[in-house]
Amino acid sequence: MPTSAAGSSGGGSDAPLRTPHSRRLRRPGGFTLLELIVVIAIIAIATAAVSFAIRDTSAANLDREADRLAALLESARAQSRASGIVVRWRPVEGSFRFDGLLPGSLPDGWAADGITAQVSLANGTLIPALQLGPDPIIAAQQVMLYSAGPPARALRISTDGVRPFTVSAVQ
């Protein structure tokens, strides 16, 4: 025998009558297409941000070292022309040195580990050091910078003898 207690869903004769407005309308479970598209877009933007934030550190170090060395070479070139003293730049084991400048006037050494350099004329003939002055026009010269990797990369810092040193990728 069905009983009708408060809160029971008994279907007995003493159960209250239900009207269409008193029933709760239930929505089917799941997500709408718009909600899914928004979530996928957020995930795609977050993935892109992370991939741009995480850059190959050896490549970034080589780029920074190349830009830094080009600026140092131009500074040494300007100091050589201003003082009239011959200034040379030469790589040494794990570092580099400016000959002809006062000690400490320019940094000598790589800021990052695993960088090596090779000096040559524009035609590829290896030379021991770059001649940076005091003449305003110098020989066309270049420095090849290499990173230990992985991946192993190389950049060229070169001048035609008149223009400033510029950084370019090796093909």
C-alpha positions as CSV (number, residue, x, y, z in Angstrom):
1,M,0.0,0.0,0.0
2,P,1.5,3.3,-1.1
3,T,2.1,5.8,1.6
4,S,2.4,9.5,1.2
5,A,5.0,11.0,3.4
6,A,6.6,14.4,3.0
7,G,9.3,14.1,0.4
8,S,8.3,10.8,-1.0
9,S,7.5,10.4,-4.6
10,G,4.7,8.1,-4.1
11,G,2.2,7.9,-6.9
12,G,-0.8,7.2,-4.7
13,S,-4.1,8.8,-4.9
14,D,-3.2,11.3,-2.2
15,A,-0.1,12.6,-4.1
16,P,-0.3,16.2,-5.2
17,L,-1.2,17.0,-8.7
18,R,1.7,18.2,-10.8
19,T,1.3,20.8,-13.5
20,P,3.6,21.3,-16.5
21,H,5.1,24.4,-14.9
22,S,6.1,22.7,-11.7
23,R,8.2,20.2,-13.4
24,R,11.9,20.9,-13.9
25,L,13.0,20.8,-17.5
26,R,16.2,18.8,-17.7
27,R,18.8,19.6,-20.3
28,P,20.6,16.7,-21.8
29,G,24.2,16.2,-20.5
30,G,27.3,17.3,-22.5
31,F,28.8,20.4,-24.0
32,T,27.7,22.6,-26.7
33,L,29.7,23.0,-29.9
34,L,30.5,26.6,-28.9
35,E,31.9,25.5,-25.5
36,L,34.1,22.9,-27.2
37,I,35.5,25.5,-29.7
38,V,36.3,27.9,-26.9
39,V,38.2,25.3,-25.0
40,I,40.1,24.2,-28.0
41,A,41.0,27.8,-28.9
42,I,42.3,28.4,-25.3
43,I,44.5,25.2,-25.5
44,A,45.9,26.2,-28.9
45,I,46.8,29.7,-27.7
46,A,48.5,28.3,-24.5
47,T,50.4,25.8,-26.6
48,A,51.6,28.5,-29.0
49,A,52.7,30.7,-26.1
50,V,54.7,27.9,-24.5
51,S,56.4,26.9,-27.8
52,F,57.5,30.5,-28.4
53,A,58.7,30.9,-24.8
54,I,60.8,27.7,-24.9
55,R,63.5,28.5,-27.5
56,D,66.5,26.4,-28.3
57,T,69.1,27.7,-25.8
58,S,72.2,27.0,-27.9
59,A,70.7,28.8,-30.8
60,A,69.8,31.8,-28.6
61,N,73.2,31.8,-27.0
62,L,74.9,31.8,-30.4
63,D,72.7,34.7,-31.6
64,R,73.4,36.8,-28.5
65,E,77.2,36.1,-28.8
66,A,77.2,37.0,-32.5
67,D,75.4,40.3,-31.8
68,R,77.6,41.0,-28.8
69,L,80.8,40.3,-30.8
70,A,79.8,42.5,-33.7
71,A,79.2,45.4,-31.3
72,L,82.5,44.8,-29.5
73,L,84.4,44.7,-32.8
74,E,82.8,48.0,-33.9
75,S,83.7,49.5,-30.5
76,A,87.3,48.4,-30.8
77,R,87.5,49.6,-34.4
78,A,86.2,53.1,-33.2
79,Q,88.7,53.2,-30.4
80,S,91.5,52.2,-32.7
81,R,90.7,55.0,-35.2
82,A,90.4,57.5,-32.3
83,S,93.7,56.7,-30.7
84,G,95.7,55.8,-33.8
85,I,96.8,52.5,-32.2
86,V,96.7,49.2,-34.1
87,V,94.0,47.0,-32.5
88,R,93.6,43.3,-33.3
89,W,91.0,40.8,-32.2
90,R,92.0,37.1,-31.9
91,P,90.3,34.0,-30.6
92,V,92.1,32.1,-27.9
93,E,91.2,28.8,-26.3
94,G,87.6,29.1,-25.0
95,S,87.8,33.0,-25.2
96,F,89.0,35.9,-27.2
97,R,91.3,38.9,-26.7
98,F,91.8,42.4,-28.0
99,D,95.4,43.3,-28.6
100,G,96.4,47.0,-28.5
101,L,93.6,48.2,-26.1
102,L,94.1,49.0,-22.5
103,P,93.2,45.9,-20.3
104,G,89.6,46.0,-19.2
105,S,88.5,48.6,-21.8
106,L,86.4,46.0,-23.5
107,P,85.2,42.6,-22.3
108,D,87.3,39.6,-23.4
109,G,85.6,36.3,-23.3
110,W,82.4,34.6,-24.3
111,A,79.3,35.1,-22.1
112,A,78.1,31.6,-23.0
113,D,79.9,28.2,-23.0
114,G,80.5,26.1,-26.1
115,I,81.3,29.0,-28.5
116,T,84.3,28.8,-30.8
117,A,85.5,31.2,-33.5
118,Q,87.6,31.1,-36.6
119,V,89.0,34.2,-38.3
120,S,89.5,34.5,-42.1
121,L,89.6,37.0,-44.9
122,A,86.5,37.3,-47.1
123,N,88.0,34.8,-49.6
124,G,88.2,32.2,-46.9
125,T,92.0,32.4,-46.2
126,L,92.5,31.7,-42.5
127,I,94.3,34.5,-40.6
128,P,95.3,34.5,-36.9
129,A,93.6,37.8,-36.0
130,L,91.3,40.6,-37.3
131,Q,93.0,43.9,-38.0
132,L,90.5,46.6,-36.7
133,G,92.4,49.8,-37.3
134,P,93.7,52.5,-37.1
135,D,93.0,52.9,-40.8
136,P,89.4,53.9,-41.6
137,I,89.3,51.3,-44.4
138,I,90.3,47.8,-43.4
139,A,90.5,44.5,-45.3
140,A,87.3,42.5,-45.9
141,Q,87.3,40.0,-43.0
142,Q,85.0,37.6,-41.2
143,V,84.7,35.6,-38.1
144,M,82.8,32.3,-38.1
145,L,81.1,31.5,-34.8
146,Y,80.2,28.0,-34.0
147,S,78.1,26.5,-31.2
148,A,78.7,23.1,-29.8
149,G,75.1,22.3,-30.3
150,P,72.9,20.3,-30.4
151,P,72.1,21.3,-33.1
152,A,75.4,22.6,-34.2
153,R,75.1,26.0,-35.8
154,A,77.3,28.6,-37.3
155,L,77.0,32.4,-37.9
156,R,79.2,34.7,-39.9
157,I,80.2,38.2,-38.6
158,S,81.7,40.1,-41.5
159,T,82.7,43.4,-42.9
160,D,83.6,44.5,-46.3
161,G,86.2,46.9,-44.8
162,V,84.1,50.0,-45.0
163,R,80.8,49.1,-43.5
164,P,80.2,47.9,-39.9
165,F,80.4,44.3,-38.9
166,T,77.2,42.5,-39.5
167,V,75.8,39.1,-38.5
168,S,74.5,36.7,-41.1
169,A,73.6,33.0,-41.2
170,V,75.9,30.5,-42.9
171,Q,74.3,28.8,-45.9
